[in-house]
Amino acid sequence: MENSLELIGRLNKDIRDASLKLSDAQARFLVDMYYQVQKYRIANGNQISAIKKTSPEEPSDVLEFFNSQFYEIEVNLKKVLGKYASSKSIGKWLLSIIGIGPILAAGLIAYIDIRKVQTAGQIQAYAGLDPTKKWEKGKLRPFNASLKTLCWKAGQSFIKTSKNKKDVYGHIYNIRKKYESEKNNNLEYADQAKTMLETFNISKSTEAYKWYSKGMLPPAHINQRASRYAVKIFLSHLFSVWYEMEHGLKPPKPYAIAILGHAHEVPVPNWKDGKVIV
């Protein structure tokens, strides 16, 4: 009879090999599954901690066993999606970026079809980052909700890695946050703050109301603006690299640079002469 460890090892190898043949639809399903399992594990972990505090004499071995199973599923999903992402040319660039791990890389690859986009703006809009595209009642959503969530997670990841000396997009976040904070302190967002108070029923007891009533945006709002800006730069770089990989030539310059003559352009990290540089 085959040793259990050998069987598990062979099974894991078979799964890893199969990861290379995942379709984009299957990868999207597994990315969603990963975050669902992670959510369950965290919730169960919190519940186990609460039980231990209120009833420390009760055994929790069974609960902890099943929580460990959630963790194992997460680990294996991460391996599978990492294989899927690294097997793609664009995956090698994505995985070279600090703050972008296997799950985010796999999700971005699976949700974006580079063959259907001609500009970075189209990707940003599909990710729900175009403020001019509103989701009106009774109409189809003008963006992909799952991709929007992935981009939000990428933004949070950039914030967490912003102190890393080799980081790029977290650094962009920090610079933008300073810029946004200065504008906020100068009451340049007073109109937006007024609109928020008029549009939403914000309780006067909330921290948000205190800021809006002063003609300012709350710190969380400023953080989100800066994070969204960093993600949009990241997506523009993703488009640039992916387009060149797909078509063998550099993409057209963004409208603001090519037509309006704006000189500022953030260079693409880890990419030179059509190759990923790590």
Helices and strands as residue ranges (DSSP letters): H 4-19, H 24-54, H 61-86, H 89-94, H 102-111, G 114-116, H 120-126, H 145-160, H 169-185, H 190-199, H 207-213, H 219-247, H 255-258, E 271-272, E 275-276
